[in-house]
């Protein structure tokens, strides 16, 4: 049985807890916390509400909470709608512009909770408001920046398409006369136009070499333009990678001899069949081996290996050349990239070869990676899905 003294103690304890709770709410400065009656009129006001909204308790208690809303929100009956929603669903959370006593606006996060007694009778509302103006400014700034970036990106895409179309058109137009020049130079060099002096032959050979380089660059531009336009289609067939590499090395053997470079083939299998486009992939191997030779000093060594690793064919081209700085490796496969180095300034190149190699390897669903140490050499590793069993 509960005695009268116990009931009195519980009543005093409850009153004390209520007073402490009131003191706690009143002391909070970072949040506006106040009560509304059933119709939305303010019946309490804490320090946080005073700081945030600018009203003293005597100025706002008894006034309708719609005073905090913009004129547009009032016209749209937003205050009443929020109270009705809160009463029906228990609570509502909203973000939007609210108005201080001096007329200035702030971006608010608002939670309105409907209050009911134990019998379920509606008694009013509790309202908590936070000022998120700084966050809103940051979000708006970020949003506007994203809009500008999206517009810039769209414009860059448009310009890139125009550029690719121009490169393709210009390359086609350049290749025809360049090929014609090569034919006439060949006729002169082969003696079809009569005998030449040693000086004339020397000049023609230099012109032929320069013209050949021009055609090579034009062809590179055309290939890259086709790649960027998505017009490259692979004609895959079961191809012996070992034979393909051996053929490429045989074609370049004179170059290796002139540069006094040692070339080693490390291929334990007599054949290794991979499902790939033999024409395109041959150009990949040619480019990597040619690069290894160009960037390896005389008497250097190049090791070319190919073997099966699980469901993949691994091809490596390793050289003892000048190497690549760590910060430059990520730039290797970018379009028109030419690394600046005292050893490379006299080496010809369009900056398109490795870009093209990377694209072709990826079209085959393969990967290419680079390991390099300046002054010691570079290794390019290709992993290609085999697609068919090796022979």
Secondary structure as UniProt FT lines:
FT   HELIX           4..27
FT   STRAND          32..36
FT   TURN            38..39
FT   STRAND          41..42
FT   HELIX           47..53
FT   HELIX           57..60
FT   TURN            61..62
FT   HELIX           65..68
FT   HELIX           71..75
FT   TURN            76..77
FT   HELIX           78..89
FT   STRAND          91..99
FT   TURN            101..102
FT   STRAND          105..116
FT   TURN            118..119
FT   STRAND          122..131
FT   HELIX           133..189
FT   TURN            190..193
FT   HELIX           198..228
FT   TURN            229..230
FT   STRAND          237..240
FT   HELIX           241..251
FT   HELIX           253..258
FT   TURN            259..260
FT   STRAND          262..266
FT   STRAND          273..276
FT   HELIX           278..294
FT   TURN            298..299
FT   STRAND          301..309
FT   TURN            310..311
FT   STRAND          312..319
FT   HELIX           326..329
FT   TURN            330..333
FT   TURN            335..336
FT   TURN            342..346
FT   HELIX           353..363
FT   TURN            364..365
FT   STRAND          367..373
FT   TURN            374..376
FT   STRAND          377..385
//
